[in-house]
Amino acid sequence: MKSPDYTVNCVCDDLYKRSVLGLQKYGCTTYDNNLDLLEWLNHAYEEMLDQAVYIKRAIIEIERSKDDGR
């Protein structure tokens, strides 16, 4: 079922693609993976740390481009 929101559809498409890649890489789905709760939380935490680095890098680039444009 498609959402009336284009952005939501894009996120759903991205989730599907990531799911396929994960299955190819790890040989199982997250549903079938038997990690314990702490392992899942550690994975999520590590992903959030990576996300913080990516966001900060983008902020630095935007700030640099603003400074160069002055």
Predicted model as a PDB file, atoms N, CA, C, CB and O in Angstrom, pLDDT in the B-factor column:
MODEL        1                                                                  
ATOM      1  N   MET A   1       0.847  -1.173   0.000  1.00 82.00           N  
ATOM      2  CA  MET A   1       0.000   0.000   0.000  1.00 82.00           C  
ATOM      3  C   MET A   1       0.894   1.237   0.000  1.00 82.00           C  
ATOM      4  CB  MET A   1      -0.965  -0.003   1.222  1.00 82.00           C  
ATOM      5  O   MET A   1       1.858   1.326   0.760  1.00 82.00           O  
ATOM      6  N   LYS A   2       0.563   2.160  -0.841  1.00 92.00           N  
ATOM      7  CA  LYS A   2       1.327   3.396  -0.952  1.00 92.00           C  
ATOM      8  C   LYS A   2       0.723   4.472  -0.064  1.00 92.00           C  
ATOM      9  CB  LYS A   2       1.377   3.872  -2.408  1.00 92.00           C  
ATOM     10  O   LYS A   2      -0.491   4.540   0.129  1.00 92.00           O  
ATOM     11  N   SER A   3       1.588   5.295   0.462  1.00 95.00           N  
ATOM     12  CA  SER A   3       1.164   6.434   1.265  1.00 95.00           C  
ATOM     13  C   SER A   3       0.861   7.614   0.345  1.00 95.00           C  
ATOM     14  CB  SER A   3       2.248   6.813   2.309  1.00 95.00           C  
ATOM     15  O   SER A   3       1.437   7.710  -0.738  1.00 95.00           O  
ATOM     16  N   PRO A   4      -0.029   8.507   0.754  1.00 96.00           N  
ATOM     17  CA  PRO A   4      -0.225   9.723  -0.033  1.00 96.00           C  
ATOM     18  C   PRO A   4       0.960  10.686   0.107  1.00 96.00           C  
ATOM     19  CB  PRO A   4      -1.518  10.420   0.394  1.00 96.00           C  
ATOM     20  O   PRO A   4       1.046  11.684  -0.608  1.00 96.00           O  
ATOM     21  N   ASP A   5       1.870  10.373   1.036  1.00 98.00           N  
ATOM     22  CA  ASP A   5       3.038  11.221   1.284  1.00 98.00           C  
ATOM     23  C   ASP A   5       4.240  10.663   0.528  1.00 98.00           C  
ATOM     24  CB  ASP A   5       3.345  11.318   2.807  1.00 98.00           C  
ATOM     25  O   ASP A   5       4.713   9.566   0.824  1.00 98.00           O  
ATOM     26  N   TYR A   6       4.722  11.412  -0.434  1.00 98.00           N  
ATOM     27  CA  TYR A   6       5.850  10.992  -1.265  1.00 98.00           C  
ATOM     28  C   TYR A   6       7.076  10.642  -0.416  1.00 98.00           C  
ATOM     29  CB  TYR A   6       6.204  12.095  -2.267  1.00 98.00           C  
ATOM     30  O   TYR A   6       7.756   9.650  -0.676  1.00 98.00           O  
ATOM     31  N   THR A   7       7.349  11.455   0.588  1.00 98.00           N  
ATOM     32  CA  THR A   7       8.513  11.242   1.431  1.00 98.00           C  
ATOM     33  C   THR A   7       8.413   9.916   2.177  1.00 98.00           C  
ATOM     34  CB  THR A   7       8.671  12.394   2.419  1.00 98.00           C  
ATOM     35  O   THR A   7       9.404   9.195   2.294  1.00 98.00           O  
ATOM     36  N   VAL A   8       7.243   9.595   2.675  1.00 98.00           N  
ATOM     37  CA  VAL A   8       7.039   8.318   3.362  1.00 98.00           C  
ATOM     38  C   VAL A   8       7.313   7.166   2.406  1.00 98.00           C  
ATOM     39  CB  VAL A   8       5.602   8.220   3.929  1.00 98.00           C  
ATOM     40  O   VAL A   8       7.934   6.175   2.792  1.00 98.00           O  
ATOM     41  N   ASN A   9       6.859   7.284   1.172  1.00 98.00           N  
ATOM     42  CA  ASN A   9       7.120   6.248   0.176  1.00 98.00           C  
ATOM     43  C   ASN A   9       8.618   6.092  -0.092  1.00 98.00           C  
ATOM     44  CB  ASN A   9       6.386   6.572  -1.126  1.00 98.00           C  
ATOM     45  O   ASN A   9       9.108   4.976  -0.266  1.00 98.00           O  
ATOM     46  N   CYS A  10       9.337   7.202  -0.124  1.00 98.00           N  
ATOM     47  CA  CYS A  10      10.788   7.137  -0.326  1.00 98.00           C  
ATOM     48  C   CYS A  10      11.459   6.408   0.835  1.00 98.00           C  
ATOM     49  CB  CYS A  10      11.378   8.555  -0.477  1.00 98.00           C  
ATOM     50  O   CYS A  10      12.356   5.592   0.618  1.00 98.00           O  
ATOM     51  N   VAL A  11      11.034   6.694   2.060  1.00 97.00           N  
ATOM     52  CA  VAL A  11      11.593   6.013   3.232  1.00 97.00           C  
ATOM     53  C   VAL A  11      11.285   4.515   3.170  1.00 97.00           C  
ATOM     54  CB  VAL A  11      11.030   6.625   4.541  1.00 97.00           C  
ATOM     55  O   VAL A  11      12.153   3.691   3.455  1.00 97.00           O  
ATOM     56  N   CYS A  12      10.067   4.168   2.802  1.00 97.00           N  
ATOM     57  CA  CYS A  12       9.697   2.750   2.683  1.00 97.00           C  
ATOM     58  C   CYS A  12      10.551   2.050   1.635  1.00 97.00           C  
ATOM     59  CB  CYS A  12       8.209   2.608   2.326  1.00 97.00           C  
ATOM     60  O   CYS A  12      11.002   0.924   1.848  1.00 97.00           O  
ATOM     61  N   ASP A  13      10.772   2.712   0.507  1.00 97.00           N  
ATOM     62  CA  ASP A  13      11.637   2.138  -0.534  1.00 97.00           C  
ATOM     63  C   ASP A  13      13.056   1.925  -0.005  1.00 97.00           C  
ATOM     64  CB  ASP A  13      11.668   3.056  -1.778  1.00 97.00           C  
ATOM     65  O   ASP A  13      13.671   0.890  -0.262  1.00 97.00           O  
ATOM     66  N   ASP A  14      13.569   2.910   0.734  1.00 98.00           N  
ATOM     67  CA  ASP A  14      14.914   2.789   1.300  1.00 98.00           C  
ATOM     68  C   ASP A  14      14.985   1.650   2.315  1.00 98.00           C  
ATOM     69  CB  ASP A  14      15.335   4.109   1.960  1.00 98.00           C  
ATOM     70  O   ASP A  14      15.963   0.903   2.343  1.00 98.00           O  
ATOM     71  N   LEU A  15      13.956   1.516   3.144  1.00 97.00           N  
ATOM     72  CA  LEU A  15      13.921   0.420   4.114  1.00 97.00           C  
ATOM     73  C   LEU A  15      13.946  -0.933   3.413  1.00 97.00           C  
ATOM     74  CB  LEU A  15      12.676   0.529   4.999  1.00 97.00           C  
ATOM     75  O   LEU A  15      14.648  -1.849   3.842  1.00 97.00           O  
ATOM     76  N   TYR A  16      13.184  -1.052   2.345  1.00 97.00           N  
ATOM     77  CA  TYR A  16      13.160  -2.307   1.590  1.00 97.00           C  
ATOM     78  C   TYR A  16      14.548  -2.625   1.030  1.00 97.00           C  
ATOM     79  CB  TYR A  16      12.126  -2.229   0.444  1.00 97.00           C  
ATOM     80  O   TYR A  16      15.025  -3.755   1.137  1.00 97.00           O  
ATOM     81  N   LYS A  17      15.188  -1.619   0.435  1.00 98.00           N  
ATOM     82  CA  LYS A  17      16.517  -1.826  -0.146  1.00 98.00           C  
ATOM     83  C   LYS A  17      17.524  -2.231   0.930  1.00 98.00           C  
ATOM     84  CB  LYS A  17      16.994  -0.552  -0.865  1.00 98.00           C  
ATOM     85  O   LYS A  17      18.352  -3.114   0.707  1.00 98.00           O  
ATOM     86  N   ARG A  18      17.453  -1.585   2.098  1.00 96.00           N  
ATOM     87  CA  ARG A  18      18.360  -1.935   3.200  1.00 96.00           C  
ATOM     88  C   ARG A  18      18.101  -3.359   3.681  1.00 96.00           C  
ATOM     89  CB  ARG A  18      18.200  -0.943   4.372  1.00 96.00           C  
ATOM     90  O   ARG A  18      19.035  -4.082   4.027  1.00 96.00           O  
ATOM     91  N   SER A  19      16.843  -3.756   3.701  1.00 97.00           N  
ATOM     92  CA  SER A  19      16.484  -5.102   4.123  1.00 97.00           C  
ATOM     93  C   SER A  19      17.095  -6.137   3.189  1.00 97.00           C  
ATOM     94  CB  SER A  19      14.962  -5.262   4.171  1.00 97.00           C  
ATOM     95  O   SER A  19      17.647  -7.140   3.640  1.00 97.00           O  
ATOM     96  N   VAL A  20      16.997  -5.894   1.909  1.00 97.00           N  
ATOM     97  CA  VAL A  20      17.573  -6.814   0.917  1.00 97.00           C  
ATOM     98  C   VAL A  20      19.098  -6.874   1.079  1.00 97.00           C  
ATOM     99  CB  VAL A  20      17.198  -6.370  -0.531  1.00 97.00           C  
ATOM    100  O   VAL A  20      19.685  -7.956   1.059  1.00 97.00           O  
ATOM    101  N   LEU A  21      19.728  -5.719   1.238  1.00 97.00           N  
ATOM    102  CA  LEU A  21      21.182  -5.693   1.428  1.00 97.00           C  
ATOM    103  C   LEU A  21      21.590  -6.437   2.700  1.00 97.00           C  
ATOM    104  CB  LEU A  21      21.686  -4.243   1.485  1.00 97.00           C  
ATOM    105  O   LEU A  21      22.560  -7.195   2.698  1.00 97.00           O  
ATOM    106  N   GLY A  22      20.848  -6.216   3.781  1.00 94.00           N  
ATOM    107  CA  GLY A  22      21.151  -6.894   5.039  1.00 94.00           C  
ATOM    108  C   GLY A  22      21.020  -8.398   4.923  1.00 94.00           C  
ATOM    109  O   GLY A  22      21.836  -9.142   5.466  1.00 94.00           O  
ATOM    110  N   LEU A  23      19.999  -8.843   4.220  1.00 96.00           N  
ATOM    111  CA  LEU A  23      19.807 -10.277   4.019  1.00 96.00           C  
ATOM    112  C   LEU A  23      20.967 -10.864   3.215  1.00 96.00           C  
ATOM    113  CB  LEU A  23      18.468 -10.549   3.304  1.00 96.00           C  
ATOM    114  O   LEU A  23      21.458 -11.949   3.525  1.00 96.00           O  
ATOM    115  N   GLN A  24      21.403 -10.140   2.180  1.00 97.00           N  
ATOM    116  CA  GLN A  24      22.537 -10.605   1.379  1.00 97.00           C  
ATOM    117  C   GLN A  24      23.820 -10.638   2.211  1.00 97.00           C  
ATOM    118  CB  GLN A  24      22.728  -9.702   0.148  1.00 97.00           C  
ATOM    119  O   GLN A  24      24.613 -11.574   2.102  1.00 97.00           O  
ATOM    120  N   LYS A  25      24.016  -9.620   3.035  1.00 95.00           N  
ATOM    121  CA  LYS A  25      25.256  -9.499   3.804  1.00 95.00           C  
ATOM    122  C   LYS A  25      25.318 -10.477   4.979  1.00 95.00           C  
ATOM    123  CB  LYS A  25      25.406  -8.081   4.317  1.00 95.00           C  
ATOM    124  O   LYS A  25      26.356 -11.094   5.219  1.00 95.00           O  
ATOM    125  N   TYR A  26      24.202 -10.620   5.715  1.00 93.00           N  
ATOM    126  CA  TYR A  26      24.219 -11.395   6.954  1.00 93.00           C  
ATOM    127  C   TYR A  26      23.522 -12.745   6.847  1.00 93.00           C  
ATOM    128  CB  TYR A  26      23.582 -10.602   8.043  1.00 93.00           C  
ATOM    129  O   TYR A  26      23.649 -13.577   7.746  1.00 93.00           O  
ATOM    130  N   GLY A  27      22.793 -12.972   5.768  1.00 96.00           N  
ATOM    131  CA  GLY A  27      22.151 -14.257   5.564  1.00 96.00           C  
ATOM    132  C   GLY A  27      20.897 -14.488   6.390  1.00 96.00           C  
ATOM    133  O   GLY A  27      20.371 -15.601   6.420  1.00 96.00           O  
ATOM    134  N   CYS A  28      20.413 -13.452   7.059  1.00 96.00           N  
ATOM    135  CA  CYS A  28      19.167 -13.574   7.811  1.00 96.00           C  
ATOM    136  C   CYS A  28      18.543 -12.192   7.967  1.00 96.00           C  
ATOM    137  CB  CYS A  28      19.413 -14.230   9.201  1.00 96.00           C  
ATOM    138  O   CYS A  28      19.199 -11.168   7.780  1.00 96.00           O  
ATOM    139  N   THR A  29      17.281 -12.191   8.309  1.00 96.00           N  
ATOM    140  CA  THR A  29      16.592 -10.923   8.564  1.00 96.00           C  
ATOM    141  C   THR A  29      16.787 -10.525  10.018  1.00 96.00           C  
ATOM    142  CB  THR A  29      15.080 -11.031   8.226  1.00 96.00           C  
ATOM    143  O   THR A  29      17.265 -11.328  10.820  1.00 96.00           O  
ATOM    144  N   THR A  30      16.425  -9.304  10.367  1.00 94.00           N  
ATOM    145  CA  THR A  30      16.493  -8.896  11.768  1.00 94.00           C  
ATOM    146  C   THR A  30      15.528  -9.730  12.604  1.00 94.00           C  
ATOM    147  CB  THR A  30      16.174  -7.392  11.916  1.00 94.00           C  
ATOM    148  O   THR A  30      15.790  -9.992  13.778  1.00 94.00           O  
ATOM    149  N   TYR A  31      14.431 -10.142  12.013  1.00 95.00           N  
ATOM    150  CA  TYR A  31      13.456 -10.966  12.725  1.00 95.00           C  
ATOM    151  C   TYR A  31      14.048 -12.322  13.075  1.00 95.00           C  
ATOM    152  CB  TYR A  31      12.186 -11.145  11.885  1.00 95.00           C  
ATOM    153  O   TYR A  31      13.797 -12.862  14.153  1.00 95.00           O  
ATOM    154  N   ASP A  32      14.836 -12.866  12.158  1.00 95.00           N  
ATOM    155  CA  ASP A  32      15.426 -14.194  12.366  1.00 95.00           C  
ATOM    156  C   ASP A  32      16.731 -14.164  13.157  1.00 95.00           C  
ATOM    157  CB  ASP A  32      15.672 -14.849  11.036  1.00 95.00           C  
ATOM    158  O   ASP A  32      17.211 -15.208  13.599  1.00 95.00           O  
ATOM    159  N   ASN A  33      17.305 -12.981  13.338  1.00 94.00           N  
ATOM    160  CA  ASN A  33      18.577 -12.857  14.034  1.00 94.00           C  
ATOM    161  C   ASN A  33      18.342 -13.010  15.532  1.00 94.00           C  
ATOM    162  CB  ASN A  33      19.257 -11.498  13.716  1.00 94.00           C  
ATOM    163  O   ASN A  33      17.456 -12.361  16.089  1.00 94.00           O  
ATOM    164  N   ASN A  34      19.126 -13.859  16.187  1.00 94.00           N  
ATOM    165  CA  ASN A  34      18.882 -14.156  17.591  1.00 94.00           C  
ATOM    166  C   ASN A  34      19.785 -13.390  18.550  1.00 94.00           C  
ATOM    167  CB  ASN A  34      19.049 -15.614  17.822  1.00 94.00           C  
ATOM    168  O   ASN A  34      20.129 -13.903  19.614  1.00 94.00           O  
ATOM    169  N   LEU A  35      20.173 -12.164  18.186  1.00 96.00           N  
ATOM    170  CA  LEU A  35      20.926 -11.349  19.127  1.00 96.00           C  
ATOM    171  C   LEU A  35      20.071 -11.099  20.364  1.00 96.00           C  
ATOM    172  CB  LEU A  35      21.365 -10.011  18.476  1.00 96.00           C  
ATOM    173  O   LEU A  35      18.842 -11.070  20.286  1.00 96.00           O  
ATOM    174  N   ASP A  36      20.732 -10.918  21.505  1.00 97.00           N  
ATOM    175  CA  ASP A  36      19.947 -10.586  22.687  1.00 97.00           C  
ATOM    176  C   ASP A  36      19.674  -9.079  22.718  1.00 97.00           C  
ATOM    177  CB  ASP A  36      20.682 -11.039  23.979  1.00 97.00           C  
ATOM    178  O   ASP A  36      20.220  -8.326  21.911  1.00 97.00           O  
ATOM    179  N   LEU A  37      18.849  -8.658  23.631  1.00 97.00           N  
ATOM    180  CA  LEU A  37      18.406  -7.265  23.683  1.00 97.00           C  
ATOM    181  C   LEU A  37      19.580  -6.304  23.829  1.00 97.00           C  
ATOM    182  CB  LEU A  37      17.431  -7.067  24.835  1.00 97.00           C  
ATOM    183  O   LEU A  37      19.604  -5.261  23.176  1.00 97.00           O  
ATOM    184  N   LEU A  38      20.534  -6.632  24.658  1.00 98.00           N  
ATOM    185  CA  LEU A  38      21.689  -5.752  24.834  1.00 98.00           C  
ATOM    186  C   LEU A  38      22.487  -5.605  23.546  1.00 98.00           C  
ATOM    187  CB  LEU A  38      22.591  -6.280  25.942  1.00 98.00           C  
ATOM    188  O   LEU A  38      22.961  -4.515  23.228  1.00 98.00           O  
ATOM    189  N   GLU A  39      22.635  -6.689  22.808  1.00 98.00           N  
ATOM    190  CA  GLU A  39      23.346  -6.613  21.523  1.00 98.00           C  
ATOM    191  C   GLU A  39      22.601  -5.718  20.536  1.00 98.00           C  
ATOM    192  CB  GLU A  39      23.526  -8.020  20.923  1.00 98.00           C  
ATOM    193  O   GLU A  39      23.221  -4.929  19.824  1.00 98.00           O  
ATOM    194  N   TRP A  40      21.270  -5.838  20.491  1.00 97.00           N  
ATOM    195  CA  TRP A  40      20.477  -4.969  19.613  1.00 97.00           C  
ATOM    196  C   TRP A  40      20.642  -3.507  20.022  1.00 97.00           C  
ATOM    197  CB  TRP A  40      18.982  -5.372  19.652  1.00 97.00           C  
ATOM    198  O   TRP A  40      20.809  -2.636  19.168  1.00 97.00           O  
ATOM    199  N   LEU A  41      20.596  -3.241  21.310  1.00 98.00           N  
ATOM    200  CA  LEU A  41      20.747  -1.865  21.786  1.00 98.00           C  
ATOM    201  C   LEU A  41      22.134  -1.323  21.491  1.00 98.00           C  
ATOM    202  CB  LEU A  41      20.469  -1.788  23.282  1.00 98.00           C  
ATOM    203  O   LEU A  41      22.275  -0.150  21.146  1.00 98.00           O  
ATOM    204  N   ASN A  42      23.163  -2.154  21.618  1.00 98.00           N  
ATOM    205  CA  ASN A  42      24.513  -1.706  21.283  1.00 98.00           C  
ATOM    206  C   ASN A  42      24.646  -1.395  19.794  1.00 98.00           C  
ATOM    207  CB  ASN A  42      25.536  -2.765  21.687  1.00 98.00           C  
ATOM    208  O   ASN A  42      25.293  -0.416  19.422  1.00 98.00           O  
ATOM    209  N   HIS A  43      24.043  -2.217  18.946  1.00 96.00           N  
ATOM    210  CA  HIS A  43      24.049  -1.929  17.504  1.00 96.00           C  
ATOM    211  C   HIS A  43      23.377  -0.589  17.228  1.00 96.00           C  
ATOM    212  CB  HIS A  43      23.336  -3.056  16.718  1.00 96.00           C  
ATOM    213  O   HIS A  43      23.907   0.232  16.478  1.00 96.00           O  
ATOM    214  N   ALA A  44      22.222  -0.369  17.827  1.00 97.00           N  
ATOM    215  CA  ALA A  44      21.491   0.890  17.623  1.00 97.00           C  
ATOM    216  C   ALA A  44      22.316   2.077  18.109  1.00 97.00           C  
ATOM    217  CB  ALA A  44      20.132   0.855  18.354  1.00 97.00           C  
ATOM    218  O   ALA A  44      22.378   3.109  17.442  1.00 97.00           O  
ATOM    219  N   TYR A  45      22.947   1.929  19.269  1.00 98.00           N  
ATOM    220  CA  TYR A  45      23.772   2.991  19.829  1.00 98.00           C  
ATOM    221  C   TYR A  45      24.938   3.329  18.897  1.00 98.00           C  
ATOM    222  CB  TYR A  45      24.297   2.584  21.212  1.00 98.00           C  
ATOM    223  O   TYR A  45      25.222   4.501  18.651  1.00 98.00           O  
ATOM    224  N   GLU A  46      25.606   2.307  18.384  1.00 98.00           N  
ATOM    225  CA  GLU A  46      26.724   2.534  17.465  1.00 98.00           C  
ATOM    226  C   GLU A  46      26.260   3.231  16.190  1.00 98.00           C  
ATOM    227  CB  GLU A  46      27.404   1.207  17.116  1.00 98.00           C  
ATOM    228  O   GLU A  46      26.962   4.096  15.665  1.00 98.00           O  
ATOM    229  N   GLU A  47      25.085   2.862  15.693  1.00 97.00           N  
ATOM    230  CA  GLU A  47      24.541   3.523  14.505  1.00 97.00           C  
ATOM    231  C   GLU A  47      24.246   4.994  14.789  1.00 97.00           C  
ATOM    232  CB  GLU A  47      23.265   2.809  14.031  1.00 97.00           C  
ATOM    233  O   GLU A  47      24.475   5.854  13.938  1.00 97.00           O  
ATOM    234  N   MET A  48      23.737   5.280  15.988  1.00 98.00           N  
ATOM    235  CA  MET A  48      23.458   6.677  16.349  1.00 98.00           C  
ATOM    236  C   MET A  48      24.739   7.487  16.466  1.00 98.00           C  
ATOM    237  CB  MET A  48      22.681   6.745  17.666  1.00 98.00           C  
ATOM    238  O   MET A  48      24.771   8.659  16.090  1.00 98.00           O  
ATOM    239  N   LEU A  49      25.794   6.872  16.983  1.00 98.00           N  
ATOM    240  CA  LEU A  49      27.078   7.570  17.044  1.00 98.00           C  
ATOM    241  C   LEU A  49      27.568   7.899  15.636  1.00 98.00           C  
ATOM    242  CB  LEU A  49      28.127   6.716  17.792  1.00 98.00           C  
ATOM    243  O   LEU A  49      28.036   9.010  15.384  1.00 98.00           O  
ATOM    244  N   ASP A  50      27.461   6.942  14.725  1.00 98.00           N  
ATOM    245  CA  ASP A  50      27.837   7.198  13.330  1.00 98.00           C  
ATOM    246  C   ASP A  50      26.999   8.329  12.758  1.00 98.00           C  
ATOM    247  CB  ASP A  50      27.669   5.925  12.474  1.00 98.00           C  
ATOM    248  O   ASP A  50      27.521   9.204  12.068  1.00 98.00           O  
ATOM    249  N   GLN A  51      25.698   8.315  13.042  1.00 98.00           N  
ATOM    250  CA  GLN A  51      24.807   9.351  12.528  1.00 98.00           C  
ATOM    251  C   GLN A  51      25.226  10.729  13.039  1.00 98.00           C  
ATOM    252  CB  GLN A  51      23.355   9.054  12.929  1.00 98.00           C  
ATOM    253  O   GLN A  51      25.202  11.701  12.284  1.00 98.00           O  
ATOM    254  N   ALA A  52      25.608  10.818  14.307  1.00 98.00           N  
ATOM    255  CA  ALA A  52      26.056  12.094  14.865  1.00 98.00           C  
ATOM    256  C   ALA A  52      27.284  12.615  14.123  1.00 98.00           C  
ATOM    257  CB  ALA A  52      26.369  11.944  16.360  1.00 98.00           C  
ATOM    258  O   ALA A  52      27.399  13.813  13.864  1.00 98.00           O  
ATOM    259  N   VAL A  53      28.202  11.708  13.784  1.00 98.00           N  
ATOM    260  CA  VAL A  53      29.399  12.112  13.040  1.00 98.00           C  
ATOM    261  C   VAL A  53      29.021  12.616  11.649  1.00 98.00           C  
ATOM    262  CB  VAL A  53      30.393  10.935  12.930  1.00 98.00           C  
ATOM    263  O   VAL A  53      29.537  13.638  11.199  1.00 98.00           O  
ATOM    264  N   TYR A  54      28.130  11.910  10.972  1.00 98.00           N  
ATOM    265  CA  TYR A  54      27.720  12.326   9.621  1.00 98.00           C  
ATOM    266  C   TYR A  54      27.021  13.690   9.657  1.00 98.00           C  
ATOM    267  CB  TYR A  54      26.782  11.265   8.990  1.00 98.00           C  
ATOM    268  O   TYR A  54      27.264  14.539   8.800  1.00 98.00           O  
ATOM    269  N   ILE A  55      26.163  13.891  10.643  1.00 98.00           N  
ATOM    270  CA  ILE A  55      25.448  15.166  10.757  1.00 98.00           C  
ATOM    271  C   ILE A  55      26.426  16.298  11.060  1.00 98.00           C  
ATOM    272  CB  ILE A  55      24.362  15.088  11.857  1.00 98.00           C  
ATOM    273  O   ILE A  55      26.334  17.371  10.465  1.00 98.00           O  
ATOM    274  N   LYS A  56      27.357  16.067  11.977  1.00 98.00           N  
ATOM    275  CA  LYS A  56      28.336  17.105  12.303  1.00 98.00           C  
ATOM    276  C   LYS A  56      29.180  17.442  11.093  1.00 98.00           C  
ATOM    277  CB  LYS A  56      29.231  16.662  13.461  1.00 98.00           C  
ATOM    278  O   LYS A  56      29.488  18.610  10.855  1.00 98.00           O  
ATOM    279  N   ARG A  57      29.559  16.428  10.322  1.00 98.00           N  
ATOM    280  CA  ARG A  57      30.348  16.672   9.103  1.00 98.00           C  
ATOM    281  C   ARG A  57      29.566  17.547   8.129  1.00 98.00           C  
ATOM    282  CB  ARG A  57      30.735  15.334   8.424  1.00 98.00           C  
ATOM    283  O   ARG A  57      30.138  18.451   7.520  1.00 98.00           O  
ATOM    284  N   ALA A  58      28.277  17.295   7.975  1.00 98.00           N  
ATOM    285  CA  ALA A  58      27.444  18.108   7.088  1.00 98.00           C  
ATOM    286  C   ALA A  58      27.327  19.536   7.615  1.00 98.00           C  
ATOM    287  CB  ALA A  58      26.047  17.482   6.937  1.00 98.00           C  
ATOM    288  O   ALA A  58      27.365  20.488   6.835  1.00 98.00           O  
ATOM    289  N   ILE A  59      27.187  19.693   8.922  1.00 98.00           N  
ATOM    290  CA  ILE A  59      27.105  21.028   9.525  1.00 98.00           C  
ATOM    291  C   ILE A  59      28.394  21.804   9.264  1.00 98.00           C  
ATOM    292  CB  ILE A  59      26.838  20.926  11.049  1.00 98.00           C  
ATOM    293  O   ILE A  59      28.352  22.980   8.902  1.00 98.00           O  
ATOM    294  N   ILE A  60      29.532  21.148   9.447  1.00 98.00           N  
ATOM    295  CA  ILE A  60      30.821  21.803   9.194  1.00 98.00           C  
ATOM    296  C   ILE A  60      30.912  22.253   7.743  1.00 98.00           C  
ATOM    297  CB  ILE A  60      31.991  20.854   9.531  1.00 98.00           C  
ATOM    298  O   ILE A  60      31.377  23.358   7.464  1.00 98.00           O  
ATOM    299  N   GLU A  61      30.471  21.405   6.817  1.00 97.00           N  
ATOM    300  CA  GLU A  61      30.520  21.772   5.393  1.00 97.00           C  
ATOM    301  C   GLU A  61      29.633  22.974   5.103  1.00 97.00           C  
ATOM    302  CB  GLU A  61      30.091  20.588   4.517  1.00 97.00           C  
ATOM    303  O   GLU A  61      30.038  23.870   4.362  1.00 97.00           O  
ATOM    304  N   ILE A  62      28.438  23.010   5.669  1.00 97.00           N  
ATOM    305  CA  ILE A  62      27.535  24.147   5.466  1.00 97.00           C  
ATOM    306  C   ILE A  62      28.141  25.416   6.056  1.00 97.00           C  
ATOM    307  CB  ILE A  62      26.154  23.867   6.102  1.00 97.00           C  
ATOM    308  O   ILE A  62      28.086  26.480   5.439  1.00 97.00           O  
ATOM    309  N   GLU A  63      28.720  25.303   7.251  1.00 96.00           N  
ATOM    310  CA  GLU A  63      29.344  26.477   7.877  1.00 96.00           C  
ATOM    311  C   GLU A  63      30.510  26.983   7.048  1.00 96.00           C  
ATOM    312  CB  GLU A  63      29.820  26.145   9.293  1.00 96.00           C  
ATOM    313  O   GLU A  63      30.679  28.193   6.894  1.00 96.00           O  
ATOM    314  N   ARG A  64      31.317  26.076   6.512  1.00 95.00           N  
ATOM    315  CA  ARG A  64      32.437  26.475   5.658  1.00 95.00           C  
ATOM    316  C   ARG A  64      31.949  27.208   4.417  1.00 95.00           C  
ATOM    317  CB  ARG A  64      33.261  25.253   5.251  1.00 95.00           C  
ATOM    318  O   ARG A  64      32.509  28.233   4.026  1.00 95.00           O  
ATOM    319  N   SER A  65      30.899  26.673   3.803  1.00 94.00           N  
ATOM    320  CA  SER A  65      30.399  27.308   2.573  1.00 94.00           C  
ATOM    321  C   SER A  65      29.808  28.682   2.875  1.00 94.00           C  
ATOM    322  CB  SER A  65      29.337  26.414   1.893  1.00 94.00           C  
ATOM    323  O   SER A  65      29.909  29.590   2.050  1.00 94.00           O  
ATOM    324  N   LYS A  66      29.198  28.847   4.038  1.00 91.00           N  
ATOM    325  CA  LYS A  66      28.693  30.172   4.436  1.00 91.00           C  
ATOM    326  C   LYS A  66      29.845  31.141   4.646  1.00 91.00           C  
ATOM    327  CB  LYS A  66      27.844  30.072   5.723  1.00 91.00           C  
ATOM    328  O   LYS A  66      29.786  32.291   4.212  1.00 91.00           O  
ATOM    329  N   ASP A  67      30.898  30.670   5.318  1.00 89.00           N  
ATOM    330  CA  ASP A  67      32.058  31.523   5.574  1.00 89.00           C  
ATOM    331  C   ASP A  67      32.759  31.912   4.268  1.00 89.00           C  
ATOM    332  CB  ASP A  67      33.044  30.810   6.512  1.00 89.00           C  
ATOM    333  O   ASP A  67      33.237  33.039   4.135  1.00 89.00           O  
ATOM    334  N   ASP A  68      32.822  30.998   3.318  1.00 86.00           N  
ATOM    335  CA  ASP A  68      33.459  31.271   2.021  1.00 86.00           C  
ATOM    336  C   ASP A  68      32.642  32.255   1.210  1.00 86.00           C  
ATOM    337  CB  ASP A  68      33.646  29.975   1.227  1.00 86.00           C  
ATOM    338  O   ASP A  68      33.193  32.976   0.377  1.00 86.00           O  
ATOM    339  N   GLY A  69      31.343  32.300   1.436  1.00 78.00           N  
ATOM    340  CA  GLY A  69      30.463  33.182   0.668  1.00 78.00           C  
ATOM    341  C   GLY A  69      30.379  34.592   1.185  1.00 78.00           C  
ATOM    342  O   GLY A  69      29.751  35.445   0.558  1.00 78.00           O  
ATOM    343  N   ARG A  70      30.992  34.852   2.306  1.00 65.00           N  
ATOM    344  CA  ARG A  70      30.923  36.196   2.891  1.00 65.00           C  
ATOM    345  C   ARG A  70      31.920  37.128   2.298  1.00 65.00           C  
ATOM    346  CB  ARG A  70      31.127  36.139   4.362  1.00 65.00           C  
ATOM    347  O   ARG A  70      31.983  38.294   2.688  1.00 65.00           O  
TER     348      ARG A  70                                                      
ENDMDL                                                                          
END                                                                             
